[in-house]
């Protein structure tokens, strides 16, 4: 176990990337607080993906896809107060149906 830590970390990072790409997965909600700023969410995405993202496009895509929604309140810091967001509920039609449990019978000759 002592020598496979890099493999474990690589697998974890791969799974996190998959979660970020698929909007129906909810494990990504553990990466940020319940109420978060777009800057915090952008930072998490950049770390997991290992590259820099365009701030304006990132925000526009998330809002257009209705993945996040604004909430009342702002977070203050060194600059102007930032709008807070939360994860939007996943619509029922976006949730993938479980695989069919019906299997085909084998033909016996």
FENURDA-V507928 format. One record per backbone hydrogen bond with DSSP energy under -1.0 kcal/mol. NH is the residue of the N-H (numbers start at 1). CO is the residue of the C=O. If there is no record, write none. Layout:
<<NH,CO> <NH,CO>>
//
This chain:
<<4,1> <8,4> <9,5> <10,6> <11,7> <12,8> <13,9> <14,10> <15,11> <16,12> <17,13> <18,14> <19,15> <20,16> <21,17> <22,18> <25,22> <29,26> <30,27> <31,28> <36,85> <41,37> <42,38> <43,39> <44,40> <45,41> <46,42> <47,43> <48,44> <49,45> <50,46> <58,54> <59,55> <60,56> <61,57> <62,58> <63,59> <64,60> <65,61> <67,62> <69,86> <71,84> <75,82> <82,75> <84,73> <85,36> <86,69> <88,67> <94,91>>
//
